Amino acid sequence: MTPLVRWARTHPLALDAIVALGVLLAMVAGSFVDPKGAGGTYAWGARTPETLSLVLMVLGAAALVFRRVSPLYVLAATATVSGVELVTGDPRAPVVMSTVVALYTVAARTDRPTTWRVGFATMAVLTCLAMFAGPLPWYAQENLGIFAWTGMAAAAGDAVRSRRAFIAAIRERAERAERTREEEARRRVAEERLRIARDLHDVVAHHIALVNVQAGVASHVMDKRPDQAKEALGHVREASRSALDELRATVGLLRQSGDPEAPTEPAPGLDRLDDLVGTFRNAGLPVEVARAEDAPALPAAVDLAAYRVVQEALTNVRKHAGPDARAEVSVVRVGPDMEITVLDNGPEAVPGRPAPEEGGSGHGLLGMRERVGALGGTLSAGPRYGGGFRVHAILPVDPRTAEPPAGIRGCFASTSVPPTTSGDTGA
């Protein structure tokens, strides 16, 4: 049936012509049948239609060819020829069959209010003509048949229209759901790309900056102080190893299910803050840390974001704040939030003071804002009065996490470690 259905959809006028021909044959055949033959049965050939009735049947069937093009006009035409037949035909021919088909088309191709108005008017007019102007008594069953057939045509057309609308709505919802899934997939891909880009930037910016500093130290003291150069090269090797490990862990997220085994080391968090600060101290940057002694565990996403904010902020201090810079890091739980503050005493904006090292793409601060914003937090960064820079991040903590003990805001463990000998060179 598929080729036939396809042909019918691509040739609607030809299909309507076939329907009209079928209706004409049915009307002509019905005009030769007497429903009240001998013995109360239908009698074939008991009556013969008049010429006017044959002409009206042909006109009604011909109008049905255009039932999809102008359904209301076709209904008006078929109802007119049916009314003429009901008033003048004797014996009566079933011209009203063309009106039944036209009324079904109107109900199937318009809206429900139009179907109610047009259907009721058609039933009322044709039934009244048959009862009060036709040759048969008003109580004849043929008159009631006109009322029943026109009513069923309107109801059937309305049901078909409702079913088509329901199927179209289901199809439209399915297509919209498919588009929504595709948009959601694209959005998640974009978010994952941004997340991986932030991680790669944090890892590369931090470790490569340290490698650059320690390599400069080694190059500067290679001839005069080989022991210090050896120590600096050891720091270079340690920083490069850490960079490779974190890069491997980040890139491992891109592996497919059938790829080789990916790293299983957990993402860094504030539990590794001392190790992070130690790498900067080894690079010659004095860092003072203030944090809660017995702070509760943080959700993994918040813990990672806090670690990355401190890492990127200290990297910027080491790169841009000058050789004499010092940094202060504060990590404290305040109510439902975790606050991270990184301060430095970078060069003051006074004449004759050398400017800090220029450069950078600006992706560090952007990455920190994106990372904090993704968790619903806020980040502010800007110069301090009198010199230096301040980074302040507020990260909301999952409310399911246990609240910190009372007085925890004032309970810190502060450490201040002077720079190692590798930082005495001013690198």
Backbone hydrogen bonds, N-H to C=O, Kabsch-Sander energy under -0.5 kcal/mol:
donor,donor_aa,acceptor,acceptor_aa,energy
5,V,1,M,-2.7
6,R,2,T,-2.6
7,W,3,P,-2.4
8,A,4,L,-2.4
9,R,5,V,-2.0
10,T,6,R,-1.7
11,H,7,W,-1.4
15,L,11,H,-1.9
16,D,12,P,-2.4
17,A,13,L,-1.9
18,I,14,A,-1.9
19,V,15,L,-2.3
20,A,16,D,-2.7
21,L,17,A,-2.2
22,G,18,I,-2.3
23,V,19,V,-2.4
24,L,20,A,-2.3
25,L,21,L,-2.3
26,A,22,G,-2.1
27,M,23,V,-2.5
28,V,24,L,-2.6
29,A,25,L,-2.6
30,G,26,A,-2.3
31,S,27,M,-1.5
32,F,28,V,-0.6
32,F,29,A,-1.1
33,V,30,G,-1.2
34,D,43,A,-2.4
37,G,34,D,-0.7
37,G,41,T,-2.2
40,G,37,G,-1.9
41,T,38,A,-0.8
43,A,34,D,-2.3
44,W,42,Y,-0.5
45,G,32,F,-1.8
46,A,32,F,-0.7
46,A,43,A,-1.0
47,R,32,F,-0.9
54,L,50,E,-2.0
55,V,51,T,-2.3
56,L,52,L,-2.5
57,M,53,S,-2.3
58,V,54,L,-2.1
59,L,55,V,-2.4
60,G,56,L,-2.5
61,A,57,M,-2.3
62,A,58,V,-2.5
63,A,59,L,-1.9
64,L,60,G,-0.9
65,V,62,A,-1.2
66,F,63,A,-1.4
67,R,64,L,-1.6
70,S,66,F,-2.2
74,V,70,S,-2.3
75,L,71,P,-2.2
76,A,72,L,-2.2
77,A,73,Y,-2.3
78,T,74,V,-2.8
79,A,75,L,-2.6
80,T,76,A,-1.7
81,V,77,A,-2.2
82,S,78,T,-2.2
83,G,79,A,-2.3
84,V,80,T,-2.2
85,E,81,V,-2.1
86,L,82,S,-2.5
87,V,83,G,-1.6
88,T,84,V,-2.5
89,G,85,E,-2.4
90,D,91,P,-0.6
95,V,93,A,-2.2
97,M,94,P,-1.4
98,S,95,V,-1.7
99,T,95,V,-0.6
100,V,96,V,-2.0
101,V,97,M,-1.8
102,A,98,S,-2.2
103,L,99,T,-2.9
104,Y,100,V,-2.0
105,T,101,V,-2.0
106,V,102,A,-2.1
107,A,103,L,-2.3
108,A,104,Y,-2.1
109,R,105,T,-1.5
110,T,106,V,-1.1
115,T,111,D,-2.0
116,W,112,R,-2.6
117,R,113,P,-2.5
118,V,114,T,-2.8
119,G,115,T,-2.5
120,F,116,W,-2.2
121,A,117,R,-2.1
122,T,118,V,-2.6
123,M,119,G,-2.6
124,A,120,F,-2.5
125,V,121,A,-2.6
126,L,122,T,-2.3
127,T,123,M,-2.2
128,C,124,A,-2.4
129,L,125,V,-2.3
130,A,126,L,-2.4
131,M,127,T,-2.4
132,F,128,C,-2.8
133,A,129,L,-2.0
134,G,129,L,-0.7
140,A,137,P,-1.8
143,N,140,A,-0.7
144,L,140,A,-1.4
145,G,141,Q,-2.2
146,I,142,E,-1.6
147,F,143,N,-1.5
148,A,144,L,-2.4
149,W,145,G,-2.8
150,T,146,I,-2.1
151,G,147,F,-1.8
152,M,148,A,-2.5
153,A,149,W,-2.0
154,A,150,T,-1.9
155,A,151,G,-2.2
156,A,152,M,-2.8
157,G,153,A,-2.4
158,D,154,A,-2.2
159,A,155,A,-2.1
160,V,156,A,-2.3
161,R,157,G,-2.4
162,S,158,D,-2.4
163,R,159,A,-2.3
164,R,160,V,-2.5
165,A,161,R,-2.5
166,F,162,S,-2.4
167,I,163,R,-2.6
168,A,164,R,-2.7
169,A,165,A,-2.4
170,I,166,F,-2.3
171,R,167,I,-2.6
172,E,168,A,-2.7
173,R,169,A,-2.5
174,A,170,I,-2.4
175,E,171,R,-2.6
176,R,172,E,-2.6
177,A,173,R,-2.8
178,E,174,A,-2.2
179,R,175,E,-2.5
180,T,176,R,-2.7
181,R,177,A,-2.5
182,E,178,E,-2.3
183,E,179,R,-2.8
184,E,180,T,-2.8
185,A,181,R,-2.5
186,R,182,E,-2.5
187,R,183,E,-2.6
188,R,184,E,-2.6
189,V,185,A,-2.3
190,A,186,R,-2.4
191,E,187,R,-2.6
192,E,188,R,-2.6
193,R,189,V,-2.4
194,L,190,A,-2.3
195,R,191,E,-2.5
196,I,192,E,-2.7
197,A,193,R,-2.6
198,R,194,L,-2.5
199,D,195,R,-2.4
200,L,196,I,-2.8
201,H,197,A,-2.4
202,D,198,R,-2.8
203,V,199,D,-2.6
204,V,200,L,-2.9
205,A,201,H,-3.0
206,H,202,D,-1.9
207,H,203,V,-2.2
208,I,204,V,-2.3
209,A,205,A,-1.2
210,L,206,H,-1.8
211,V,207,H,-2.7
212,N,208,I,-2.5
213,V,209,A,-2.2
214,Q,210,L,-2.7
215,A,211,V,-2.5
216,G,212,N,-2.1
217,V,213,V,-2.1
218,A,214,Q,-2.6
219,S,215,A,-2.4
220,H,216,G,-1.9
221,V,217,V,-2.1
222,M,218,A,-0.7
225,R,221,V,-2.3
229,A,225,R,-2.0
230,K,226,P,-2.5
231,E,227,D,-1.9
232,A,228,Q,-2.4
233,L,229,A,-2.5
234,G,230,K,-1.9
235,H,231,E,-1.9
236,V,232,A,-2.1
237,R,233,L,-2.5
238,E,234,G,-2.3
239,A,235,H,-2.8
240,S,236,V,-2.6
241,R,237,R,-2.2
242,S,238,E,-2.3
243,A,239,A,-2.4
244,L,240,S,-2.3
245,D,241,R,-2.4
246,E,242,S,-2.4
247,L,243,A,-2.6
248,R,244,L,-2.6
249,A,245,D,-2.2
250,T,246,E,-2.3
251,V,247,L,-3.0
252,G,248,R,-1.7
253,L,250,T,-1.3
254,L,251,V,-1.8
255,R,252,G,-1.3
259,D,256,Q,-1.5
272,R,269,G,-2.0
273,L,270,L,-1.7
276,L,272,R,-2.1
277,V,273,L,-2.9
278,G,274,D,-2.3
279,T,275,D,-1.5
280,F,276,L,-1.2
281,R,277,V,-2.3
282,N,278,G,-2.3
283,A,279,T,-1.0
284,G,281,R,-1.5
285,L,280,F,-2.4
288,E,327,A,-2.4
289,V,415,T,-1.2
290,A,329,V,-2.9
292,A,331,V,-1.0
293,E,411,C,-0.7
295,A,292,A,-0.5
303,D,299,P,-2.9
304,L,300,A,-2.5
305,A,301,A,-2.3
306,A,302,V,-2.6
307,Y,303,D,-2.0
308,R,304,L,-2.6
309,V,305,A,-2.3
310,V,306,A,-2.1
311,Q,307,Y,-2.5
312,E,308,R,-2.8
313,A,309,V,-2.6
314,L,310,V,-2.6
315,T,311,Q,-2.0
316,N,312,E,-2.3
317,V,313,A,-1.9
318,R,314,L,-2.6
319,K,315,T,-1.9
320,H,316,N,-2.7
321,A,317,V,-2.1
325,A,322,G,-1.1
327,A,286,P,-2.6
328,E,343,L,-2.6
329,V,288,E,-3.3
330,S,341,T,-2.9
331,V,290,A,-2.7
332,V,339,E,-2.4
334,V,332,V,-0.6
334,V,337,D,-2.5
335,G,333,R,-0.5
337,D,334,V,-2.1
338,M,395,L,-3.0
339,E,332,V,-3.1
339,E,337,D,-0.5
340,I,393,A,-2.7
341,T,330,S,-2.6
342,V,391,V,-2.6
343,L,328,E,-2.7
344,D,389,F,-1.6
345,N,326,R,-1.5
350,V,348,E,-1.9
353,R,350,V,-1.8
366,L,362,G,-1.2
367,G,363,H,-2.7
368,M,364,G,-2.2
369,R,365,L,-2.6
370,E,366,L,-2.5
371,R,367,G,-2.5
372,V,368,M,-2.7
373,G,369,R,-3.0
374,A,370,E,-2.0
375,L,371,R,-0.6
375,L,372,V,-1.0
376,G,373,G,-1.7
377,G,372,V,-2.4
378,T,394,I,-1.6
380,S,392,H,-2.8
382,G,390,R,-2.1
384,R,388,G,-1.9
387,G,384,R,-1.9
388,G,347,P,-0.8
389,F,344,D,-0.7
390,R,382,G,-2.6
391,V,342,V,-2.3
392,H,380,S,-3.0
393,A,340,I,-3.0
394,I,378,T,-2.9
395,L,338,M,-3.2
395,L,393,A,-0.5
397,V,336,P,-2.7
401,T,398,D,-2.2
408,I,405,P,-1.3
410,G,407,G,-0.8
411,C,408,I,-1.3
412,F,410,G,-0.9
413,A,291,R,-1.5
414,S,412,F,-0.5
415,T,289,V,-1.2
417,V,287,V,-0.7
420,T,281,R,-1.1
423,G,420,T,-2.0
424,D,421,T,-1.3
426,G,423,G,-1.4
